[in-house]
Amino acid sequence: VIRHAAEGATVWVQDYQLQLVPKLLREARPDLKIGFFNHIPFPPPEIFAQLPWRRAIIDGLLGADLVGFQRSSDAGNFMRSARRFLGASVKQQQVHVRGADGETTHIARAQAFPISIDVKQISELAKKPEVIERAQQIRRDLGNPKTILLGVDRLDYTKGIRHRLKAYEELLQDAKVTVEDATLIQVASPSRERVEQYRLLREEVEGTVGHINGTFDTMESTAVRYLHHSYPIEEMVSLYLAADVMLVTALRDGMNLVAKEYVTARTNNDGALVLSEFAGAADQLKQALLMNIDGLKDTIMRAVNMQPAEASRRMRAMRKQILDHDVDLWSSDFLKALAEKVVRDDS
């Protein structure tokens, strides 16, 4: 970037792996307009304090003119950490960043820009006859259960997959749901397979699925259909159309675009979304069935038993929010804010 960017170019750095890059760019190319977007949550100062490299990371991020986050709370956490660990003077989510000579080099701002999805692509796929037929085939292959529940996640400990499976197992034990009437499809795409913690997580999840199916399956019906694969977007939209209930039960998530994809695919305004309040998407999708992990079982049953009129009202409101705020608007809003001239007040 240092070698190839034109004079005065705009550079947009993406995600936490590159948190040191904005300062490196600033030092080598002060002419650049630098933006950074953090796709994951930024922790509060009390947690961030445990990180040995806390000062270096904040210093790196403050090399940007604009640091974007998924939620306003993330932007606030970042600014509080900048004040606490670097002694930065923060005014209205702005930091006057000073060079080695004590002079202000630029003003770094922090702001929330909730990311979204390609609404047009998902909407068009959801109306394709072959995608609709595939969704119907999925239901037939599962024995046409009354309710299909769906989870789609990277196999990651932050996604709450273990809690979801435990809750579903307890619902089966209590006969709140039965394998004849309901099936849970869990798509767990491979993630960091060479890291020991993730390998152990996969073993635990697969062991839990095996235990649930061994206990509750019949010759005709399966409790959990577990799929450790990544799928093309066409197959994902078919799954979204086949599922009556979408389960997004993250313990912590910057946004969770699966929730937005599911809602966008429900062009008939049916279906129900169970959404963790710890996912960034909860800030926009307020008509979802929002839940804390402790209330997961009750929330699942609310979704399963939801009346069509209520489901339609909730889905219609969520679809309007997403259709009005797609990924193109997200990127244009960020770049527009990055291009804005900031008035310096060094007083």
N, C-alpha and C positions, 0 to 999 in steps of 0.2 A: 504493500500500500504506500509506504514511504517513497519507494522508487517510482511508482506508476501513477499516483493520483495527480491530477492536474492542479495548477495553482488555484487555491480557494475552493477546492472540491469538497463535496459533502461525503462523509464516510459514516456508515451506520454499522456499528459493531453489535453482534448478536450473542447474548447469553453468557452465563456465569463462568464458563471455561475461559473466557477472554476478558476477565475483569481488570487485568493489568494493562490491557492494550490501549485504552484511551490516553493514559498518561504518556506511554511510549510514543504514541503518535503526536501528542501535543509538544513533547520536547523536541522531536525531530522536525515536525512540520506545523509550526504555530499558525500557519495560514489556513489550515483545514477547519471546516465546520464538522465537529465530531458529535455523533449521537451514539447512545448505548441503550440497548433494551435487555432487561433481565427477565427471562421467561419463568423463573421459579420464585417462590416467596423469598422476601428478605426478612431475616429474623429480627426480633426486638433486641435492643442493645444488651439486655441481660443474658441472652443466649449467644449473640455475636461476640460478646466479651471472651468466650471460651476459646475462640479461634486464635492461634498464635500469630497469624499473619493479618490480623484485623486492620492494623494501620496501613499496611501495604495495599490491601484490597480497596479500602476507602480512598486512599490516595490515588490509586489507579483509576477508579470510577470518576473521581472529581476532575480527571483530565478531560472529560466530555463536557460539551456545552449543555447537553440535555440527557438525563438518565431517566429512562422510562421503566415503569413497573406495571404489573397487572392490576394492583389494587392501591387505593390511596393509603391504606395502612402500611403497605410495603414502602412507599415513598417516605412516609413519616418515620418509619423505623430507620431507614437509611440516613435521613437528615439528623435524627437524634444520635445515631452512632457517629456521624461526622462531627457533631458538636462534642460528644463525650470523649472520643478517642483521638481526634486531631485538634480539638479546641477550635473548630471552625465556627465562624460567626454566621449563623443561619437566620435569614430574614425572608419570610414569605416563600419558603421552600427554595431559597436561593443561597448560594455560597459564593462569596467573592474569593476566588482562588488566587493566592499570591505566590510569586516566584521566589527564588533564593534571595533576591534583592529587596523583598518585602513589597514590591509593587504588584498591583492586581493584574494578572495575565488574562483572566476571563471570568465570566460568571457561570457557574454550573447550576443548573436547575434540575429538580426532581419532580416528576409528575406521573400520574396514572394514565395508562393507555391500554384498556382491556383488549386483548387480542381476540380476533374472531376467525371465521372460516370462509371458504369459497362457497357462498350461499348459492350462487348460480349453478355451480357444478352439482352440488348435492340435490338441489331442487329438480334439475333436469333428469338426473339419474333416477330419482324417486318416481318419475312419471313414465319411465321407459317400460314398455310391455315385458321385455325379457327380464328386467330387474324385478318387476312385480310378480311375474310367474315364478322366478327363483325364490322369492319370499314365500309364496304359497307352497312350493315344493319343500322348503325347509320345514314348514309346519306339518306337511304330510309325512315327511321322513321321521318326524318326532312323534307320530301317532296322533296328530291333530289335538294336542292338549288344549284345555280351556284357556290356560295362561302360560305364555312364554316370558320368562324373565331373562334379561341379558346383561352381562357385564363385559366390558371391553377395556382392557388395560395393558400397559406394559407390565411385565412380571417384576414388580418393584414393591418394596416394603411400604412405600408411602401411599399405595393405592387402596389399602384396606381390603385386599382380596381374602385374607384369612378371616377377618371379622365377618365379611359377607357370607362366606361358606359356613362359618359357625352359626350365624343367625339363621341361615336357611336350614341347616341340619336340625336346629332346635324347633323350627316351625314344623318340620316333618315329624319330629318326635312327639310334638304336642298335637299332631293331626290338624293343625291349622291349614296346612296344604298337604296334598297327597300326590304321589308320583303319577297317578292316573289323570289328575287334573292339571298338574303344573310341571314344567321343566325349566331348569336354570341352565342357560348356555353361558359358559365362561370362556371368552377368548383372552388368552394371556400371551401376548407376543413376546418373543425372546428379548432379554435385556441383560447386558453385561454378564454374559454366561461364564466368563473366565474369572469373575470375582467370587470369592468363596461365599460371601454373605448371600449373594444372589443364587448361587448354586444350592445352598441350603434352603433358601426360600422355595425354590422350585420343588425340591424334594418334599418339603412340608406340605405345600399346596397339593401336589399330586398324591401324597399319602392321604390327605384329608378327603380329596375327591374319591379316591378308592374306597375309603372307609364309609363315606356316605352312600355311594352306589352299592357297595356290598351289603349294607344294612337295609336299604329301602327299595332297590331296584326290583322289578318283576320281569318276567319273560318279555312282556310287551312294552314296558315303560322304564325310562332312565331318569333318575333324579337330577343328575348333573352331567351335561355334555361338555367336557373339558377339551379345549383346542389350543395347543401350544404352537401356534403358527402366527405369521403375519399374512394378511389377506389384501387383495387389491380393493380399491375403493368401491367398485361395483358390487363385490360380495358383501362389503360392510353395509352398504345401503340396503341390500336385500335383507340382511340381518336386522337392521333398524326397522324395516317394514314388517318383518315377521314378529318382532318382539312387542308384547303388550306393555311390559314394564322395563324401563331402563334403570339399572342400578349403578350409580356413581357414588361410591362410598369412601372416597379418599380421606386419609388421615390428615393430609396436607397437600395442596395442589395449587400451582400458580394460577391456572385457569381451568383446564380440562375441556378440550375441544370436542371430545366424544359426546358430552352432554349437548353441545350446540349442534353437532351433526345429527344426533337422534331427533331433536326437536325440528330441525330444518327438513328432515326426511318425512316427517309426519304431515304430509300435505292434506290429509283428511281431517286434521285437527283431533286425532284420537291418540290413545296411548297415555302412559303416565311416566314421569321422570322423578325418581328418588335421588336427591342430590345432597351431598354432604355440605354443610355450611362452612366447612374448611377448604372448599374449592373456590377459586376465584369466580367461577361461573355463577356462584350463588348470589353475587352482587347484582348480576343482570337478570337472572332467571328466578325472580322472586315468586313466580307462580308454580314453581316446582314444589314437590313435597320435601321441604328442607329438613334435615335431620342431623342430630349428633349421634355418634356411634352407639351410645347407650339406648337410644330409641329406635334402633334399626329395625327390629322385628315388627314393632307396631307400625312403623312407617311403610314397610313392605306390604303389610296386610291392608293398610289404607289404600295403597296403590292397586293391589289385586282386586279389592272390593269397590273401587271408585265407580260411581254412577257415570254413564256416558255424558250426561249434560255437564257435570262438573269437570270431567276430563277434557271435554271440548273447550270449555271456557278457559281453563288453565293453559292448554296447549296453544290456543289462538293468541293469547296474550304473550306467551313466550316466543312464538314464531314471529310475531310483529316486531318484538325487540331485536331479534337476530337478523331478520330481513332488513331492518333499518340500520343495522350496525355490522356490516360484513368486513372481511379482511382488507378490502380496498380502502374503506373508510378509515380503518385502523392505521394503515400505513400512511395514507395521505394526511391524517390528523397529526401523526408523529412528525412527519417531514415538514409540515407547515409550521408546527411549533418550533422545530429545530431552526427553521429559517428566520424566525421572528428576531428582530433586533431588540436586544435587552438594554434598557437604559441603566447606565452605571450610576450608582450613588455610593461613593467611597467615604461618605461622612460617617 
